[in-house]
Amino acid sequence: MRISSALRFAAVHKVYEGAVPVRALSGVSLNVETGAFAVIEGPSGSGKTTLLALAGGLERPTTGRVHAVGVELTALGERRLAAFRRAQVGFVFQDFKLIDVLTALENVAIALQIRGQRRNLARAKSRELLARLGLAGRASARPATLSGGERQRVAIARALVSEPRLVLADEPTANLDWATGEQVVQLLRTVARERGATVVVVSHDPRLGRHADQVIQLVDGRIVAAHAKEAVA
């Protein structure tokens, strides 16, 4: 059954307790449609990374509810939440988080192997996806020998290879020049759509919005604007 909403926040607040409590999100409500490529824009410190952490079940809201691909994350215990992340969510990080001693192919395949898939099958699937991302000739290369754009494409392959229903990308172009970053975003959008995944990208760069089906603007932990648009193919 197709779920109309891939990600939904309902009156979400997030406060980090301490000597001086920090309010990261204030009353955030949003809805990202299944299959959408959504961009959440905002300056540094606006709460974007916190929002993404809540969406992926890495953190819990102080109050409010978070639903992802039909599951209320705020109702899950830690073990079920970890199982949900492994089965349903792919993460892309601005600093790639590749394992230096592994090849590009091994960095992707490990995402399947830790889920119990046999090594040969994991490598075959990973090789196919790397080729789709233009890295067929770089599968045996280690991260240190790859360009920034190539490393981010390996990271995208790792996020997508397990066929998650939700992909969350935190500033995926922050360490790339604009031309390379735009190519990476176009590939992420195209390949995720081919595989039926919903993508949520957070970025401080408003230019990424041109690729989006939905654009949400976050300032000081609050949504100040949200709209759907016809994305650029």
MARLO-92874 format. One record per residue (C-alpha): x, z, y; residue number from 0; residue in three letters. Coordinates in steps of 0.5 Angstrom, whole numbers, plus 500, padded with zeros to 3 digits. Each point is the difference from the previous one (the first is absolute). Example, Ala and Ser with C-alpha at 12.3 -4.5 7.8 and 13.67 -1.06 7.14 Angstrom:
residues 2
+-----+-----+-----+-----+------+
|   x |   z |   y | seq | type |
+-----+-----+-----+-----+------+
| 525 | 516 | 491 |   0 |  ALA |
| 502 | 498 | 507 |   1 |  SER |
+-----+-----+-----+-----+------+
end
This chain:
residues 233
+-----+-----+-----+-----+------+
|   x |   z |   y | seq | type |
+-----+-----+-----+-----+------+
| 500 | 500 | 500 |   0 |  MET |
| 503 | 498 | 507 |   1 |  ARG |
| 500 | 506 | 505 |   2 |  ILE |
| 498 | 498 | 507 |   3 |  SER |
| 505 | 505 | 503 |   4 |  SER |
| 507 | 500 | 498 |   5 |  ALA |
| 502 | 506 | 504 |   6 |  LEU |
| 495 | 505 | 504 |   7 |  ARG |
| 502 | 506 | 505 |   8 |  PHE |
| 494 | 504 | 502 |   9 |  ALA |
| 502 | 505 | 506 |  10 |  ALA |
| 507 | 501 | 497 |  11 |  VAL |
| 504 | 506 | 504 |  12 |  HIS |
| 507 | 501 | 498 |  13 |  LYS |
| 504 | 506 | 503 |  14 |  VAL |
| 507 | 502 | 498 |  15 |  TYR |
| 501 | 507 | 500 |  16 |  GLU |
| 506 | 504 | 503 |  17 |  GLY |
| 502 | 504 | 506 |  18 |  ALA |
| 497 | 495 | 504 |  19 |  VAL |
| 494 | 496 | 496 |  20 |  PRO |
| 501 | 493 | 501 |  21 |  VAL |
| 493 | 496 | 500 |  22 |  ARG |
| 502 | 493 | 497 |  23 |  ALA |
| 493 | 497 | 499 |  24 |  LEU |
| 493 | 502 | 504 |  25 |  SER |
| 494 | 498 | 497 |  26 |  GLY |
| 502 | 493 | 497 |  27 |  VAL |
| 494 | 496 | 497 |  28 |  SER |
| 502 | 493 | 497 |  29 |  LEU |
| 498 | 495 | 495 |  30 |  ASN |
| 504 | 495 | 497 |  31 |  VAL |
| 497 | 494 | 496 |  32 |  GLU |
| 502 | 498 | 493 |  33 |  THR |
| 505 | 495 | 500 |  34 |  GLY |
| 501 | 500 | 508 |  35 |  ALA |
| 507 | 500 | 503 |  36 |  PHE |
| 499 | 506 | 505 |  37 |  ALA |
| 505 | 502 | 505 |  38 |  VAL |
| 500 | 506 | 504 |  39 |  ILE |
| 504 | 500 | 506 |  40 |  GLU |
| 503 | 506 | 504 |  41 |  GLY |
| 506 | 502 | 504 |  42 |  PRO |
| 505 | 505 | 497 |  43 |  SER |
| 497 | 507 | 499 |  44 |  GLY |
| 493 | 497 | 500 |  45 |  SER |
| 498 | 503 | 492 |  46 |  GLY |
| 501 | 493 | 497 |  47 |  LYS |
| 505 | 503 | 494 |  48 |  THR |
| 495 | 506 | 499 |  49 |  THR |
| 494 | 495 | 499 |  50 |  LEU |
| 504 | 496 | 495 |  51 |  LEU |
| 502 | 506 | 496 |  52 |  ALA |
| 493 | 503 | 500 |  53 |  LEU |
| 498 | 493 | 498 |  54 |  ALA |
| 504 | 500 | 494 |  55 |  GLY |
| 499 | 507 | 498 |  56 |  GLY |
| 507 | 502 | 502 |  57 |  LEU |
| 497 | 505 | 505 |  58 |  GLU |
| 493 | 504 | 500 |  59 |  ARG |
| 496 | 500 | 507 |  60 |  PRO |
| 499 | 507 | 503 |  61 |  THR |
| 492 | 498 | 500 |  62 |  THR |
| 496 | 494 | 499 |  63 |  GLY |
| 500 | 495 | 494 |  64 |  ARG |
| 504 | 494 | 498 |  65 |  VAL |
| 498 | 495 | 495 |  66 |  HIS |
| 504 | 495 | 497 |  67 |  ALA |
| 498 | 494 | 495 |  68 |  VAL |
| 494 | 504 | 499 |  69 |  GLY |
| 503 | 507 | 498 |  70 |  VAL |
| 499 | 506 | 505 |  71 |  GLU |
| 508 | 502 | 500 |  72 |  LEU |
| 498 | 507 | 503 |  73 |  THR |
| 496 | 502 | 494 |  74 |  ALA |
| 506 | 498 | 495 |  75 |  LEU |
| 505 | 505 | 498 |  76 |  GLY |
| 507 | 499 | 500 |  77 |  GLU |
| 501 | 497 | 493 |  78 |  ARG |
| 494 | 495 | 501 |  79 |  ARG |
| 503 | 499 | 507 |  80 |  LEU |
| 507 | 498 | 497 |  81 |  ALA |
| 496 | 496 | 495 |  82 |  ALA |
| 496 | 496 | 505 |  83 |  PHE |
| 506 | 498 | 504 |  84 |  ARG |
| 504 | 497 | 494 |  85 |  ARG |
| 494 | 496 | 498 |  86 |  ALA |
| 497 | 498 | 506 |  87 |  GLN |
| 505 | 500 | 506 |  88 |  VAL |
| 506 | 496 | 502 |  89 |  GLY |
| 504 | 503 | 506 |  90 |  PHE |
| 505 | 496 | 504 |  91 |  VAL |
| 505 | 503 | 505 |  92 |  PHE |
| 504 | 498 | 506 |  93 |  GLN |
| 506 | 502 | 497 |  94 |  ASP |
| 499 | 497 | 493 |  95 |  PHE |
| 502 | 506 | 495 |  96 |  LYS |
| 503 | 495 | 495 |  97 |  LEU |
| 505 | 503 | 495 |  98 |  ILE |
| 507 | 498 | 502 |  99 |  ASP |
| 503 | 500 | 493 | 100 |  VAL |
| 494 | 495 | 497 | 101 |  LEU |
| 499 | 493 | 501 | 102 |  THR |
| 494 | 497 | 504 | 103 |  ALA |
| 497 | 499 | 493 | 104 |  LEU |
| 501 | 507 | 498 | 105 |  GLU |
| 497 | 503 | 506 | 106 |  ASN |
| 494 | 496 | 499 | 107 |  VAL |
| 499 | 501 | 492 | 108 |  ALA |
| 501 | 507 | 501 | 109 |  ILE |
| 493 | 501 | 503 | 110 |  ALA |
| 497 | 497 | 494 | 111 |  LEU |
| 505 | 504 | 495 | 112 |  GLN |
| 498 | 507 | 503 | 113 |  ILE |
| 493 | 498 | 498 | 114 |  ARG |
| 502 | 499 | 493 | 115 |  GLY |
| 501 | 492 | 500 | 116 |  GLN |
| 505 | 498 | 495 | 117 |  ARG |
| 506 | 497 | 503 | 118 |  ARG |
| 500 | 493 | 498 | 119 |  ASN |
| 493 | 499 | 503 | 120 |  LEU |
| 501 | 504 | 506 | 121 |  ALA |
| 506 | 496 | 502 | 122 |  ARG |
| 496 | 493 | 498 | 123 |  ALA |
| 495 | 502 | 505 | 124 |  LYS |
| 505 | 503 | 505 | 125 |  SER |
| 504 | 493 | 500 | 126 |  ARG |
| 493 | 496 | 501 | 127 |  GLU |
| 498 | 504 | 506 | 128 |  LEU |
| 507 | 500 | 503 | 129 |  LEU |
| 500 | 492 | 499 | 130 |  ALA |
| 493 | 500 | 504 | 131 |  ARG |
| 504 | 504 | 506 | 132 |  LEU |
| 505 | 495 | 500 | 133 |  GLY |
| 506 | 504 | 497 | 134 |  LEU |
| 500 | 496 | 493 | 135 |  ALA |
| 508 | 500 | 501 | 136 |  GLY |
| 501 | 507 | 503 | 137 |  ARG |
| 497 | 504 | 494 | 138 |  ALA |
| 507 | 502 | 497 | 139 |  SER |
| 502 | 502 | 507 | 140 |  ALA |
| 501 | 507 | 502 | 141 |  ARG |
| 497 | 503 | 507 | 142 |  PRO |
| 507 | 500 | 503 | 143 |  ALA |
| 501 | 493 | 500 | 144 |  THR |
| 492 | 498 | 502 | 145 |  LEU |
| 498 | 499 | 507 | 146 |  SER |
| 495 | 504 | 503 | 147 |  GLY |
| 495 | 495 | 499 | 148 |  GLY |
| 502 | 499 | 493 | 149 |  GLU |
| 500 | 508 | 499 | 150 |  ARG |
| 493 | 500 | 503 | 151 |  GLN |
| 497 | 495 | 495 | 152 |  ARG |
| 503 | 504 | 494 | 153 |  VAL |
| 496 | 506 | 503 | 154 |  ALA |
| 494 | 496 | 501 | 155 |  ILE |
| 501 | 497 | 492 | 156 |  ALA |
| 501 | 507 | 498 | 157 |  ARG |
| 493 | 502 | 504 | 158 |  ALA |
| 496 | 495 | 497 | 159 |  LEU |
| 503 | 499 | 493 | 160 |  VAL |
| 495 | 505 | 497 | 161 |  SER |
| 494 | 497 | 503 | 162 |  GLU |
| 498 | 506 | 504 | 163 |  PRO |
| 493 | 499 | 504 | 164 |  ARG |
| 503 | 503 | 506 | 165 |  LEU |
| 507 | 498 | 503 | 166 |  VAL |
| 502 | 505 | 506 | 167 |  LEU |
| 506 | 497 | 504 | 168 |  ALA |
| 503 | 505 | 505 | 169 |  ASP |
| 504 | 496 | 506 | 170 |  GLU |
| 502 | 495 | 495 | 171 |  PRO |
| 503 | 495 | 506 | 172 |  THR |
| 503 | 506 | 503 | 173 |  ALA |
| 507 | 498 | 498 | 174 |  ASN |
| 500 | 493 | 500 | 175 |  LEU |
| 500 | 495 | 506 | 176 |  ASP |
| 494 | 497 | 502 | 177 |  TRP |
| 500 | 493 | 496 | 178 |  ALA |
| 502 | 503 | 494 | 179 |  THR |
| 495 | 506 | 501 | 180 |  GLY |
| 494 | 495 | 501 | 181 |  GLU |
| 502 | 496 | 494 | 182 |  GLN |
| 500 | 506 | 496 | 183 |  VAL |
| 493 | 502 | 502 | 184 |  VAL |
| 498 | 493 | 499 | 185 |  GLN |
| 502 | 501 | 492 | 186 |  LEU |
| 497 | 507 | 500 | 187 |  LEU |
| 494 | 498 | 502 | 188 |  ARG |
| 500 | 493 | 496 | 189 |  THR |
| 502 | 503 | 493 | 190 |  VAL |
| 496 | 506 | 501 | 191 |  ALA |
| 494 | 496 | 501 | 192 |  ARG |
| 501 | 496 | 494 | 193 |  GLU |
| 501 | 506 | 496 | 194 |  ARG |
| 493 | 503 | 502 | 195 |  GLY |
| 503 | 506 | 504 | 196 |  ALA |
| 498 | 503 | 507 | 197 |  THR |
| 506 | 501 | 505 | 198 |  VAL |
| 501 | 505 | 505 | 199 |  VAL |
| 506 | 500 | 505 | 200 |  VAL |
| 502 | 505 | 505 | 201 |  VAL |
| 504 | 497 | 506 | 202 |  SER |
| 502 | 501 | 507 | 203 |  HIS |
| 500 | 493 | 501 | 204 |  ASP |
| 494 | 497 | 502 | 205 |  PRO |
| 502 | 493 | 498 | 206 |  ARG |
| 499 | 501 | 493 | 207 |  LEU |
| 492 | 500 | 502 | 208 |  GLY |
| 500 | 493 | 500 | 209 |  ARG |
| 500 | 500 | 493 | 210 |  HIS |
| 495 | 505 | 499 | 211 |  ALA |
| 493 | 500 | 497 | 212 |  ASP |
| 499 | 507 | 504 | 213 |  GLN |
| 504 | 503 | 505 | 214 |  VAL |
| 499 | 507 | 502 | 215 |  ILE |
| 504 | 504 | 506 | 216 |  GLN |
| 502 | 507 | 499 | 217 |  LEU |
| 502 | 504 | 506 | 218 |  VAL |
| 502 | 507 | 500 | 219 |  ASP |
| 497 | 501 | 493 | 220 |  GLY |
| 493 | 497 | 502 | 221 |  ARG |
| 497 | 493 | 499 | 222 |  ILE |
| 499 | 497 | 507 | 223 |  VAL |
| 498 | 493 | 497 | 224 |  ALA |
| 498 | 496 | 494 | 225 |  ALA |
| 498 | 493 | 499 | 226 |  HIS |
| 500 | 495 | 494 | 227 |  ALA |
| 503 | 493 | 502 | 228 |  LYS |
| 501 | 493 | 497 | 229 |  GLU |
| 507 | 501 | 497 | 230 |  ALA |
| 505 | 495 | 501 | 231 |  VAL |
| 501 | 496 | 493 | 232 |  ALA |
+-----+-----+-----+-----+------+
end
